[in-house]
Amino acid sequence: MPKRARTLSVALLSLAGASALLAPPPAAAAPEWLATPEAQLRAMRRIQCSEVDGEPAIYYWQGYAYSRVAGEPDKTLFRVEGMNIRACGPLANAKSPADFRLVSREILLYEDPVTGEVLREWPNPWTGKKVTVVHVANDPVNGPIFSTFMRAYSSINREAVARHSVFSGPVKILDLGGGDGDLSMAIATHHPEAQVTVADLPVVIERTSQSFSSHPHASRLQTVGVDLLQDPLPGGYDIILCAHVIDILSPEEISGLLAKARAALAPKGKLVVFTPVTSDHGRGPLINSLMGIYFLALARGKGRFYSTRKLREIAADCGFKAFRDVPLPCDEVLLIAEKGG
Ligand SMILES: C[S@@+](CC[C@H](N)C(=O)[O-])C[C@H]1O[C@@H](n2cnc3c(N)ncnc32)[C@H](O)[C@@H]1O
């Protein structure tokens, strides 16, 4: 299994442990035990490993692996069974007493879905060829888990989004919560007239500015340090992009941010939201419901995955109009709206 997919599966399987946290979202502020970045790190550590440095924690899982190919029904490919042993300890150059380093080792076996027998060979149903099965043996898989996982997750549809024609022409784009700037760099690469500014927390922006400085399109990549929830946004942009950001916010925070975003847009400006979504009836897909718990429990104690309908409703209440949504693989969507008059 490629390393990115492996990291994703580790992070998702950890959600099984978090399922006991399935509860309605907090109505007001985060509870005290999740109120600060340090408290959130401690909560993350409690889910990931022992609070005692060096003490091992063991995970075991079993399930089925399915194919997902556009236009085909999913196929059951394997039964899978795995275990992971991990320990946490101090982080070199820690900035807070809650910082920690996680090291884990992991195996996962691919098994016959009917008999449960460990597979040595497997007939690939698409090519008809028999291939040797390479089981997963990661030694070690190191954290930091969340940022690695988020980066891998964000990359699934990054290229498709970056190529979209909404970014064509001489447009000024503000990428809210743009993080490491991976999507902004991809947009600048595909659209030679686009100028992209990443807006993120000052501590994140320091790193992003460094990677922009050596990028071939550095002259069209800028950064600005802002707290999206507290500070005003810089104005005069043709496009405000929210990529994997809406899902860390409560509905009230989304309204506040989109109202500020609308004010920061030029008269014919557009809002572009790239995000995982649940179905409009709110009962799936399973993976996004589980991921929503992860965001609700860990990311900030407020976010979750929303349906396209809910996002349209919130954006329409902020004055946005003429919605278009482009469905993307893996239950993500690109929602485009106009500032309107
Ligand atoms: C899940 S990441 C998404 C990063 C990137 N847009 C992507 O698609 O991969 C969320 C981003 O929002 C930023 N963020 C969270 N709260 C913020 C705030 N209050 N002000 C500014 N940025 C914030 C985080 O620093 C992080 O870079």
The ligand as a Gaussian input file, in Angstrom:
#p B3LYP/6-31G(d) Opt

LIG

0 1
 C       -7.660000      21.535000       7.500000
 S       -6.496000      22.773000       7.145000
 C       -6.761000      23.081000       5.417000
 C       -5.535000      23.543000       4.729000
 C       -5.655000      23.724000       3.226000
 N       -6.640000      24.731000       2.854000
 C       -5.944000      22.410000       2.544000
 O       -6.916000      22.303000       1.785000
 O       -5.193000      21.483000       2.743000
 C       -7.268000      24.142000       7.931000
 C       -6.431000      25.393000       7.889000
 O       -7.149000      26.435000       8.529000
 C       -6.236000      27.186000       9.297000
 N       -6.964000      27.857000      10.373000
 C       -7.669000      27.283000      11.373000
 N       -8.190000      28.233000      12.193000
 C       -7.786000      29.421000      11.682000
 C       -8.000000      30.764000      12.074000
 N       -8.723000      31.056000      13.144000
 N       -7.430000      31.731000      11.332000
 C       -6.682000      31.431000      10.238000
 N       -6.476000      30.179000       9.804000
 C       -7.012000      29.181000      10.519000
 C       -5.261000      26.152000       9.827000
 O       -4.046000      26.760000      10.249000
 C       -5.101000      25.254000       8.619000
 O       -4.049000      25.662000       7.785000

